[in-house]
């Protein structure tokens, strides 16, 4: 019998909709792997030098702005 708690469900929803924002960061020789997961990430004014960005058809909600 359920006690009416939604604690587990709300935690899962919060993880799915979490957005990561990076602002004015410098990344050097890093690998960003956006495969097989839902990502909510925004990179505003960031510099990427010799980095690898890996995407597949499931990559969504990514933004790179200058």
C-alpha positions in Angstrom: 0.0 0.0 0.0 1.3 3.4 -0.9 1.9 6.0 1.8 1.4 8.9 -0.7 5.0 9.9 -0.8 6.3 11.2 -4.1 9.9 11.7 -2.9 11.4 9.3 -5.3 9.5 10.6 -8.3 10.2 14.2 -7.7 13.9 13.5 -7.4 14.0 11.8 -10.8 12.1 14.7 -12.4 14.5 17.2 -10.9 17.5 15.3 -12.4 16.0 15.3 -15.9 15.3 19.0 -16.0 18.6 20.2 -14.4 20.4 22.7 -16.6 24.1 23.3 -16.4 25.3 26.7 -17.4 29.0 27.5 -18.1 29.9 31.1 -18.6 33.2 32.5 -19.9 35.1 29.3 -19.2 38.2 28.0 -21.1 38.5 24.4 -21.9 41.7 22.9 -23.2 42.1 19.3 -24.6 38.9 18.0 -23.0 36.4 15.5 -24.3 32.7 16.3 -23.9 30.5 13.2 -24.4 26.8 14.0 -24.9 25.8 10.6 -26.1 23.0 8.4 -24.8 21.6 10.8 -22.2 19.4 13.9 -22.0 21.5 16.9 -21.4 20.4 20.5 -20.6 23.6 22.4 -21.0 24.5 25.9 -22.1 28.0 27.2 -22.8 28.0 31.0 -22.9 31.1 32.8 -24.1 33.3 29.8 -23.6 36.5 29.0 -25.4 37.3 25.5 -26.6 40.9 24.7 -27.6 41.7 21.3 -29.1 38.5 19.8 -27.5 36.4 16.9 -28.8 32.6 17.2 -28.6 30.9 13.9 -29.2 27.2 13.9 -30.1 24.6 11.4 -31.3 21.0 11.6 -32.4 19.8 11.6 -28.7 21.8 14.8 -27.9 19.2 17.5 -27.2 19.1 20.9 -25.4 22.7 22.0 -25.9 23.6 25.6 -26.6 26.9 27.2 -27.5 26.8 31.0 -27.7 29.5 33.5 -28.3 
